[in-house]
Amino acid sequence: MIQCVFFLLIYTKAFDRMDHTILLDKLISFGIPNFIVKWIYSFLHQRDQRTKLNECFSDWITLNGGMPQGTWLGPLSFIAFINDLLPNCSSHHKFVDDVTLTEILGKNTCSAMNEITKDLIKWSQDNKMIINCNKTKEMILGKAKSDNMPHLQIDGKQIERVSEFKILGLQLSNTLCWDYNIESICKKISSKLYFLKLLKRAGLSTDDLQYFYTTVIRPISEYACTVWNHNLTSTLSDRLESHQKRALRIIYGDKIHGMTYVNILSLANLESLKDRRNKLSKSFFKKMLSADSCLHALLPPERNNEVLSRLRNPTKYPVPFTRTKRYQPFLNYALAHYQK
């Protein structure tokens, strides 16, 4: 029995709490040239700020830490700042200020997440960062009972164990179903369709309305679709498709009354959302095949020519064996369906 533990770490005002001295020391330890370190020091040193309320102003204060918001240097500096976070833990993933820890447990295997959490707390204290215990979440995937897993604690506060949480814009569920994610997408699309109606009432042309749909609304239904598209049930897929049907009814009105969905798509020169997601997924996999891709290393070793010559349906990369097609990762699905 295998289960996986997810630990989503959130820091309180992460960018605002970056200590300038600690940041500069880390940049020096990376071997970054001194003139760049001095330039960053000049950018951060003696920054003042004050608050304005109507015509009232607070006193100026000099900042000892933090990174100016909206700058290119902010995210890059934070990445450098947390570079040494849990160096001995290979199962952590960082994306700017989002840090996720994962642990895969086999049968009769004890979790080491509590020890990892202690190292995490120590690093946070040494680097003057504060963990937001209210937003930090824990989730357990798998059939094993979570009752047997001890709750994680930070500073005496028990971390909430949830059945689903949002990570990098995706609603991840402990059942690996995408119902929550599709529900979230549908809510966003519904709110945008209201603006489409307002534009229709304002007298915008059909072409302008369709342009608004394809550039503002449709991308919402395709965000990170390579992760979840191949695992969608027909019900969830049809639910997404219904929003495009609704949008086309708003755009074309009585012009499409009595027409089939296929004919409406032909009239609008559009593809179904399902076909678009499949094409986007296939295109993404083709980019992975390039040696220049940062994800190319995830591919299995290529088969040699002797093996290929003996196969009835040869493929460059072997297809991983899975006991079930349900909930399989994108790479396994892509190797099985997109190599041909």
PLY file of the C-alpha trace (Angstrom):
ply
format ascii 1.0
element vertex 340
property float x
property float y
property float z
element edge 339
property int vertex1
property int vertex2
end_header
0.00 0.00 0.00
1.50 3.33 -1.04
0.46 6.73 0.14
1.88 10.16 -0.49
2.08 13.09 1.93
1.85 16.62 0.57
2.92 19.57 2.71
2.17 23.02 1.28
4.31 25.67 3.00
3.23 29.32 3.10
5.35 32.11 4.59
3.83 35.26 6.07
4.67 38.24 3.82
7.58 36.32 2.32
8.89 39.11 0.09
8.49 41.76 2.80
10.51 39.80 5.36
13.62 39.13 3.27
16.62 40.25 5.33
19.02 42.24 3.14
22.15 41.16 5.02
21.28 37.48 4.80
20.42 37.84 1.09
23.74 39.57 0.26
25.70 36.95 2.23
24.03 34.18 0.23
24.75 35.93 -3.07
28.43 36.20 -2.10
28.49 32.49 -1.17
27.18 31.65 -4.67
30.31 33.22 -6.16
28.39 36.05 -7.80
30.79 38.82 -8.95
31.25 41.63 -6.43
30.05 44.36 -8.79
26.66 42.60 -9.10
26.40 42.20 -5.31
27.25 45.90 -4.89
24.66 46.82 -7.49
21.97 44.82 -5.64
23.12 46.39 -2.35
22.72 49.85 -3.89
19.25 48.88 -5.11
18.13 47.80 -1.63
20.08 50.14 0.66
18.32 53.03 2.44
14.91 52.59 0.86
12.37 54.79 2.61
8.62 54.56 2.69
5.64 56.30 4.24
1.86 55.98 4.25
-0.62 58.49 2.83
-4.26 58.76 3.96
-6.10 61.53 2.14
-3.89 64.55 2.87
-2.18 63.04 5.91
1.29 61.51 5.71
3.14 59.30 8.16
6.80 59.78 9.01
9.42 58.33 6.67
10.97 55.03 7.82
14.04 53.27 6.44
13.51 49.62 5.50
15.86 46.99 6.88
14.44 44.21 4.75
11.92 43.33 2.10
11.95 43.50 -1.66
10.25 46.26 -3.69
7.06 44.85 -5.19
6.59 44.64 -8.94
10.29 44.38 -9.76
12.02 41.71 -11.82
14.69 41.46 -9.15
12.17 40.54 -6.43
11.32 36.95 -7.51
14.92 36.25 -8.56
16.23 37.42 -5.19
13.71 35.31 -3.33
14.68 32.22 -5.33
18.29 32.83 -4.32
17.18 33.44 -0.72
15.47 30.04 -0.36
18.02 28.12 -2.44
19.47 26.45 0.67
16.06 25.50 2.06
16.18 21.79 3.02
19.28 20.91 0.95
19.21 17.28 2.17
15.56 16.77 1.23
15.11 15.69 -2.39
11.32 15.67 -2.26
10.65 19.40 -2.10
9.56 21.65 -4.94
9.97 25.41 -5.06
8.24 27.92 -7.28
9.14 31.44 -6.14
7.38 31.72 -2.73
5.45 28.44 -3.03
7.21 25.48 -1.40
5.73 21.98 -1.46
7.15 18.96 0.36
6.22 15.44 -0.70
6.90 12.03 0.79
6.05 8.64 -0.70
5.47 5.89 1.86
5.48 2.18 1.17
3.88 -0.54 3.24
4.96 -0.50 6.90
7.10 2.60 6.27
7.28 5.35 8.88
6.94 8.96 7.85
9.93 11.29 8.21
7.86 14.41 7.58
8.01 15.46 11.24
11.81 15.50 11.13
11.76 17.40 7.86
9.37 19.90 9.42
11.79 20.47 12.30
14.58 21.25 9.81
12.20 23.57 8.02
11.37 25.44 11.25
15.08 25.83 12.08
15.86 27.21 8.61
12.96 29.66 8.90
14.18 30.90 12.28
17.78 31.27 11.07
16.60 33.26 8.04
14.06 35.37 9.96
11.06 34.03 8.04
7.69 33.35 9.66
5.61 30.34 8.63
1.91 31.09 8.24
0.42 28.14 10.12
-3.12 29.10 9.13
-2.40 28.83 5.40
0.09 25.94 5.55
-1.73 22.68 4.77
-1.10 18.95 4.80
-2.77 16.40 2.54
-2.47 12.62 2.34
-3.01 10.73 -0.91
-3.69 7.02 -1.09
-5.98 4.38 0.34
-4.17 4.02 3.64
-6.02 5.52 6.60
-4.78 8.96 7.53
-5.72 8.26 11.16
-2.46 6.36 11.53
-0.43 9.37 10.41
0.64 11.80 13.16
-0.40 15.41 12.60
2.38 17.85 11.77
2.95 20.72 14.16
4.74 24.04 13.87
5.46 26.08 17.02
2.91 23.99 18.90
0.19 24.62 16.32
-1.30 21.64 14.52
-1.23 21.93 10.74
-4.65 21.47 9.16
-5.08 18.24 7.21
-7.26 18.87 4.16
-8.80 16.81 1.38
-7.99 19.37 -1.32
-5.98 22.56 -1.71
-4.93 25.00 -4.39
-1.37 24.89 -5.67
-0.11 27.06 -8.53
-3.65 27.67 -9.72
-4.76 24.01 -9.65
-7.21 22.47 -7.18
-5.52 19.23 -6.13
-7.63 16.55 -4.44
-6.52 13.67 -2.22
-8.55 11.31 -4.43
-6.69 12.54 -7.54
-10.04 13.42 -9.10
-10.36 16.73 -10.90
-13.89 17.60 -9.84
-12.77 20.45 -7.58
-10.51 21.87 -10.27
-13.21 21.79 -12.93
-15.65 23.33 -10.46
-13.21 26.18 -9.88
-12.71 26.67 -13.63
-16.44 26.73 -14.29
-17.00 29.40 -11.64
-14.34 31.61 -13.19
-15.78 31.15 -16.68
-19.32 31.91 -15.50
-18.23 35.23 -14.04
-16.46 36.14 -17.31
-19.52 35.19 -19.38
-21.43 37.90 -17.51
-19.01 40.47 -18.96
-19.54 38.91 -22.39
-23.27 39.58 -21.99
-22.59 43.20 -21.04
-20.44 43.66 -24.13
-23.21 42.14 -26.24
-25.72 44.62 -24.81
-23.26 47.45 -25.46
-23.46 46.66 -29.18
-20.07 45.08 -29.88
-19.79 43.25 -33.16
-19.77 39.45 -33.39
-16.09 39.44 -34.29
-15.17 41.56 -31.26
-17.27 39.39 -28.96
-15.64 36.24 -30.26
-12.20 37.84 -29.88
-13.01 38.62 -26.25
-14.08 35.03 -25.70
-11.00 33.44 -27.29
-8.51 35.75 -25.55
-10.07 36.25 -22.10
-12.48 33.39 -21.37
-11.31 30.30 -23.25
-7.74 30.32 -21.82
-9.25 29.82 -18.35
-10.53 26.39 -19.42
-7.10 25.42 -20.76
-4.85 26.47 -17.89
-2.39 23.64 -17.13
-4.63 21.25 -19.08
-1.70 18.93 -19.81
-1.82 17.91 -16.14
-5.49 16.97 -15.94
-6.97 16.63 -19.44
-6.22 12.92 -19.94
-7.83 12.07 -16.58
-11.12 13.88 -17.17
-14.31 11.88 -17.16
-16.77 12.44 -20.01
-19.08 14.23 -17.57
-16.42 16.76 -16.56
-15.37 17.24 -20.18
-18.95 17.87 -21.24
-19.37 20.34 -18.40
-16.47 22.41 -19.69
-17.80 22.15 -23.23
-21.18 23.49 -22.10
-19.58 26.82 -21.23
-18.29 27.24 -24.77
-21.77 26.42 -26.08
-23.19 29.04 -23.74
-20.64 31.63 -24.92
-21.48 30.96 -28.57
-25.19 31.39 -27.85
-24.43 34.77 -26.32
-22.26 35.82 -29.26
-24.45 34.65 -32.15
-27.91 34.73 -30.59
-30.75 33.77 -32.94
-28.33 33.13 -35.82
-27.53 29.67 -34.46
-31.03 28.69 -33.34
-31.65 25.04 -34.20
-28.07 24.41 -35.34
-25.97 21.53 -34.03
-22.87 22.23 -31.98
-20.64 20.95 -34.79
-22.20 23.37 -37.27
-21.91 26.24 -34.78
-18.20 25.53 -34.36
-17.83 25.51 -38.15
-19.63 28.85 -38.39
-17.41 30.38 -35.70
-14.28 28.72 -37.10
-13.54 27.26 -33.66
-12.59 23.85 -32.30
-14.21 22.01 -29.44
-12.46 22.52 -26.10
-11.69 18.81 -25.93
-9.90 18.86 -29.29
-7.95 21.96 -28.29
-6.84 20.40 -25.00
-5.68 17.27 -26.79
-3.69 19.32 -29.29
-2.13 21.43 -26.54
-1.16 18.30 -24.62
0.38 16.69 -27.68
2.26 19.88 -28.56
3.60 20.06 -25.01
4.88 16.50 -25.24
6.56 17.18 -28.59
8.44 20.06 -26.96
9.60 17.68 -24.22
11.20 15.49 -26.88
13.63 18.28 -27.72
16.97 17.97 -25.93
16.78 21.69 -25.15
13.65 21.24 -23.04
14.09 21.53 -19.26
11.72 18.54 -18.95
13.59 16.31 -21.40
15.39 14.55 -18.53
12.04 13.15 -17.33
11.81 10.91 -20.40
12.94 7.28 -20.06
16.12 6.13 -21.86
15.69 5.69 -25.61
15.44 2.21 -27.06
18.37 1.03 -29.17
17.94 0.16 -32.85
18.14 -3.59 -32.24
15.10 -3.46 -29.97
13.20 -1.22 -32.38
13.78 -3.59 -35.28
12.12 -6.45 -33.38
8.99 -4.53 -32.41
5.75 -4.65 -34.40
4.86 -1.08 -33.42
8.20 0.50 -32.59
8.36 3.66 -30.51
11.46 5.66 -29.64
10.73 5.57 -25.92
9.35 2.60 -23.96
5.86 2.96 -22.53
5.85 2.53 -18.71
3.67 -0.29 -17.44
0.75 0.74 -15.24
-1.76 -1.58 -13.59
-4.57 0.85 -14.29
-5.12 3.72 -16.69
-6.95 5.65 -14.01
-5.08 8.64 -12.53
-1.94 7.94 -14.55
0.47 10.89 -14.88
0.71 12.92 -18.06
4.08 11.50 -19.12
2.84 7.89 -19.04
-0.23 8.83 -21.06
1.80 10.87 -23.53
4.33 8.07 -24.12
1.46 5.68 -24.83
-0.57 7.96 -27.12
1.56 10.78 -28.57
4.61 8.93 -29.92
2.76 7.48 -32.89
0 1
1 2
2 3
3 4
4 5
5 6
6 7
7 8
8 9
9 10
10 11
11 12
12 13
13 14
14 15
15 16
16 17
17 18
18 19
19 20
20 21
21 22
22 23
23 24
24 25
25 26
26 27
27 28
28 29
29 30
30 31
31 32
32 33
33 34
34 35
35 36
36 37
37 38
38 39
39 40
40 41
41 42
42 43
43 44
44 45
45 46
46 47
47 48
48 49
49 50
50 51
51 52
52 53
53 54
54 55
55 56
56 57
57 58
58 59
59 60
60 61
61 62
62 63
63 64
64 65
65 66
66 67
67 68
68 69
69 70
70 71
71 72
72 73
73 74
74 75
75 76
76 77
77 78
78 79
79 80
80 81
81 82
82 83
83 84
84 85
85 86
86 87
87 88
88 89
89 90
90 91
91 92
92 93
93 94
94 95
95 96
96 97
97 98
98 99
99 100
100 101
101 102
102 103
103 104
104 105
105 106
106 107
107 108
108 109
109 110
110 111
111 112
112 113
113 114
114 115
115 116
116 117
117 118
118 119
119 120
120 121
121 122
122 123
123 124
124 125
125 126
126 127
127 128
128 129
129 130
130 131
131 132
132 133
133 134
134 135
135 136
136 137
137 138
138 139
139 140
140 141
141 142
142 143
143 144
144 145
145 146
146 147
147 148
148 149
149 150
150 151
151 152
152 153
153 154
154 155
155 156
156 157
157 158
158 159
159 160
160 161
161 162
162 163
163 164
164 165
165 166
166 167
167 168
168 169
169 170
170 171
171 172
172 173
173 174
174 175
175 176
176 177
177 178
178 179
179 180
180 181
181 182
182 183
183 184
184 185
185 186
186 187
187 188
188 189
189 190
190 191
191 192
192 193
193 194
194 195
195 196
196 197
197 198
198 199
199 200
200 201
201 202
202 203
203 204
204 205
205 206
206 207
207 208
208 209
209 210
210 211
211 212
212 213
213 214
214 215
215 216
216 217
217 218
218 219
219 220
220 221
221 222
222 223
223 224
224 225
225 226
226 227
227 228
228 229
229 230
230 231
231 232
232 233
233 234
234 235
235 236
236 237
237 238
238 239
239 240
240 241
241 242
242 243
243 244
244 245
245 246
246 247
247 248
248 249
249 250
250 251
251 252
252 253
253 254
254 255
255 256
256 257
257 258
258 259
259 260
260 261
261 262
262 263
263 264
264 265
265 266
266 267
267 268
268 269
269 270
270 271
271 272
272 273
273 274
274 275
275 276
276 277
277 278
278 279
279 280
280 281
281 282
282 283
283 284
284 285
285 286
286 287
287 288
288 289
289 290
290 291
291 292
292 293
293 294
294 295
295 296
296 297
297 298
298 299
299 300
300 301
301 302
302 303
303 304
304 305
305 306
306 307
307 308
308 309
309 310
310 311
311 312
312 313
313 314
314 315
315 316
316 317
317 318
318 319
319 320
320 321
321 322
322 323
323 324
324 325
325 326
326 327
327 328
328 329
329 330
330 331
331 332
332 333
333 334
334 335
335 336
336 337
337 338
338 339
